[in-house]
Amino acid sequence: MKFDILVVTASNEAQARGYRAMVAPLVGSLAEKILVVPDPGGKRVGSLGSTVGVLRKLGDVSKRRVLICHSGGDSKRLPSYAAIGKAFVPVPDSRGKTVSLFERIVANMEQLRLPKSGVLVVCGDVAPEFDFGSCDFSKSGVTGVAYYDSPEEGSRHGVYVPGNGERVRAFLQKPSPSAAKAAGAVCRGKVAVDTGILWIDPATAKKIVIAGWKVGDIYDEFARELLNGFAPFHVNVVPRCSFFHIGSTRELLARLGKGREWVEGCAISRDEMKLGGRNVVTFVPREFGPIDLAEGECLTCLPVGGKWIPIRYRVEDDFKSDGKWDKLKLGEIMKKVDHKKLLALRKTEDCITVELPLRIDFAGGWSDTPPICYKMGGAVFNAAVTLNGVKPVKVRVRRLAEKEVHVESVDLGKSGVLKSLAEIRAPKDPHDWCALVKSALTVTKFDFSCGGLDIRISADVPKGSGMGTSSILGAALVTALERVAGRKAEWKRVASLTLALEKEMATGGGWQDQIGGLVPGAHLISTTPGKGQNPRMSCVSPKSEAAFAKFLKERALLYFTGRKRMARNILRGVIGFFEENPDDIARSIVRRLKSDAERAFRAVESCDWDSFCSAVNDYWLSKKALDPGSTNPLVELIIARMAPWISAVSLCGAGGGGFMFVVARSKDAKAKIKSVLEKHPPIKTGRFFDFEIAKE
């Protein structure tokens, strides 16, 4: 469940400045409002005092769901990221993409079933992973989350002693196994170990502000107040929990660098680094020059007062217990760090590679195309798919020192160099092989202030496939350009920019192609009428999607008809027919298109394959009614040869050629169709492709 406000706490204003720089790119995508709140007076007041300060700043939370992420530590044991904080260490998310630990924490906490209003308190240096849906936060007061583990593990953390009805009977701080046993915390050899998660209902949040604690630990002093009757105290105890935590250089190297090396945020390419193994290299500017580190040596740099201060250390160095933090005066240096320069280094990644699948539109296509969707809204049921086991669309963007844009199209076997913004931003000719790249650079507002780019694009799929290739290639390019510029490439933003790209190219097009390639899985995408199209996503549930994938594997076929037809050649006719709208026929067809999409989605969600096939067939009829050119003698010949064995058929995309989606009546029927068309192909270039729903 989404949060209305995210709050990151900091120990002082200097640390808060850094955190604000880190969260700024996340506003709008992660949450509409993200605040960074420092402890008052530049002195640490503990997580309880900090929570009081945040709640005072927020005021009434009775109508808002708030996440407070406590992140006021110095990160002494992790010098490579001490300047930006442990909460912003880059980590993999559930799909293997790189995000900050803060983003991963938020994504995990969004999976909890929380009430509509209240405050969730978490630790900013760890992302807990457990059965999020099993926890109940409906009770009044404060509710924590714990998991069962050994008394030895409990001796390093807080430990709950649950009573009846999930009420907390006692809360112990790092009890020895014997102390835990004496307090009645041990049950079947396990104790309930604290995860650091606390849910506070609005009434209790108001009481906390009135109580006004200035200092204290929310997991210690506040827990005692709760046990003394301040508010009802409950706990959810889950069977197991794992934690993504990086507390030291050793853990960083093990978890992110696979024990070998970790290089991030450097303007120097990996080719200019000689690393002996077990090395961590972060935030090194171009002027530092080549890097030569022996085994176990590490390097980070801090921008202070117009210069970069190199910090050399070893993997084993602790900086906390060994005194190096104070010896190097890092506490004072951290207050002067220029975080904008650190972020600028992160934005100069050497190379960004984006690979995207294609999409199959099962129902609803054309309803997503302006001006149709402007006047009637759109609804499309489609799925991201791989072809022959791979994502066919690939884009690579690499930064160049020279103020030029080098472009290569692998498919066309062409390359060229763009040397000026005037050349890039000039009116586009859709027949220009470089128009897609020029348009993507224009809509993402590229300039030469940070140098140039080397761009390589490819799409390993027949042209005119009907699989949304050109739009998805545009979306992949926009994604890569946004990322190389240091911006978050969220799918809605990328989809919107891709629409702008197609307008820039003067080719036109709708929103379903790029969204189908950008978002994994099967989904119903819908909009309401109006020029401000804001696509809403309804994804097929994981259980139904697994059943759908099995159904497609057993009975579905994807056949390239051998006939190429470009969507832009059809668009004018369809739009013209819609705007003329003789006898309200066009609008009636669009209403059916949308209905087909919604019906196909419901059918897949309920695993009703007969209804799904019916929706696909009706979609094919609606497309032919909207554009008779959707079919032709070759297409009809192919369908006729398969007719005895099929349950559903439709051409992907605009139709008239490209790929044909077929559902056979059974496994045996599928085999028969393949045999007939492979032995007696209607056209030499026709062939089958294996496909699967892309899960990531």
Steps between C-alpha positions, in 0.01 A plus 500: 500500500644835396604760756380858479821633655847351539730643767873444538655614826852639530725576796573859396434755228821414310396135473149612409636703206659187363185294549290765325729477199453121501118502524439785254501270191251266674227757562200424282598142422556355847254734674344839433665644811836403652630698799840496666480604866820560702519463877447839669801707600745289301517244781384140491183445697449130432226335296230594755594869513535498122155341456344767722669769291367350176145465634504861619607610154231291327212595727178301466556156339140380533454508123853412388717190489857594593828308495780623729839355409756565776839564341695720741814288528850592383562177305852488644546132416409568137730786394427447130144631553532698824457824305156401368384262778428128515141562391624601155743217429414354156348152536305261274121505524269199461550509121876536513502869407719740697320726747595665827449305823241765591300419185517130580379564856208707372408237239499230768293704744246579225416129502369517858122513546485827690203716599435812295655729760775478758878489525741218419845526659794304351879492515681654204791256486314172448227364272302219668356225279213285634138403428372857485138401445480296822522797739202670662523873576130559567527519881517834681822633648841376385571178312845355443632216284727223627624166370604177665873437536747351747560653845860561386377717214261673740791595724610750231158661451176597668277209601122500542322291761153450348198455721141410417333644190833627362530744791861561604576381852862618509771639273865411568809677370772256387426241772741216559348156429464441872335840556263437210404163650448651846270766351287237325612612154613153384232287335595168342863607498432828317453866591305776321772726359413862417510606131506873580152549349238688706152608388350792696134585459395869465365532855826372650704722268309800639572385858872468417510865389324612818739290715784680323799276575811690401744207501493121520490178303164403355591132545603548865352793693184514288449123526513536879244780488270279294532215749415748776169576331572794268316318218406142406808309382467206259740292292474288186741207522584348160668159467809630325663818373814585305671837485682684224758688703836649414668620816869478412745492213523122529122464469495742207764299316329169576144606412559735207846413372477119534812518716714625212450872431243779513539809280230768495460872439835543322582720202797276426421196287569151625767465230705766683493307828751236602339318790667222695177348636268570794488870408230764554526814285238775528460863391832549320509803265659507156792718616617232743651308210563126468444288812737229621391315815654194660296213642259623769564870438205740462453859387231764527517875437314787665437835323573777751567868432578469132730199533469124540634336815608137440434254783705182474426207727488122514204263496572406862508860628214573735529881539282473811691288750848559353478881532559578132180706476622748763863485387405607147247755637233348278218625721590859413579422137159337447328824600674679211450243222353633174230239439410640161845405376458148637169466319654639182757219514223244537342644187812443290468126470717376214234292332126438533346195335124452475335185368122480457257231387231551237125494565200303380171691500231243580216753486427873497759633256420828315301625803834630636570721199443878500255651428291186568619470861462878550130477416408156636781380725683177429526144631753244378585156633853405399811322626874549478657203320841367411567351156700179477608550861642852470392862530539617139526876559845619611642848555844593625592857587855592599633840598766667286737781590459645149196720437358271236229234484612184323206288383497142373195302386594133497183399310553749220878467491530877514696740719554871520603795717280784624712807573254771600176557690360669190542176307341298782204732558417579137156386370504122460456300182346159591694347209833612649668191650618713795164667571426279802829588669470871420145505635599317821785747557259789444224388738751410775652850461853380427772762466879487480568650844632166630663387176366269233351153464561179312162338420447151363149370427369165376177303478538134408152456351356530147398851403128569499451223754195648673672438834548868585867489407557861398321641805679260735834586340416865562412419862828311547695794360314750718563278804874486427523877440311576822725270700823631351378849592453384858120507495270221619348325197156421649269327248230767493754773430673292232166413337403867492836600350466224239164645394673836469777331299248356251337841468844652441559242224159580349412129498228508766407204716340398826622417848446125520809387302763662719319418825464139389878479458592705805289314760561124542214252500141518375295810574187700426592862427221755499443875483210742526413754227708817485827622353681439829514122458600336829520122443384280788652156534314189616744209502388139485553340842813281533295181534285573194801616301676170570191314377482728195866433419434126521193535276698694239785250508262210443265651242624831355708568189667809359538491123673758283286532189792616286309812403631832634269794556586819687249639751557859393361415155172386660464772763365773273220279370390384843503851646317637198229234533466570872467876455247464217316238715227407249179402681695479830663180370857597593413589858302179535803302384727678749256422780520133397881517489511622859243244607707223335805609702317503833339165424836343405656626825217360712519170315873460565460605863238226545686250274195478271679414176184467289404857591854617427487341154161660438640844590800451265272397213268794558804732509604370158149566364499852649838581346382388158185709540708808590751438220414248226867506405577311821466184294590396145497184287827369647378546857168331418684211331714441810192509724311264267780241515490507882121524535424139600730524803470854637298657783610860444702709258602863459775698335720696738497878482344676202465180299538445127811293564763456764444249781189289546392388847326162497340287771468133407218281629743268679866398526452256214329767290794733560738234373279444196494869411880520517535192286259624231650849465861383516445231236284720277590865575264752335802726454873420513575764763231376740624330817416426863664676797510369855371754750450532874360766730790716619505494880759774549 
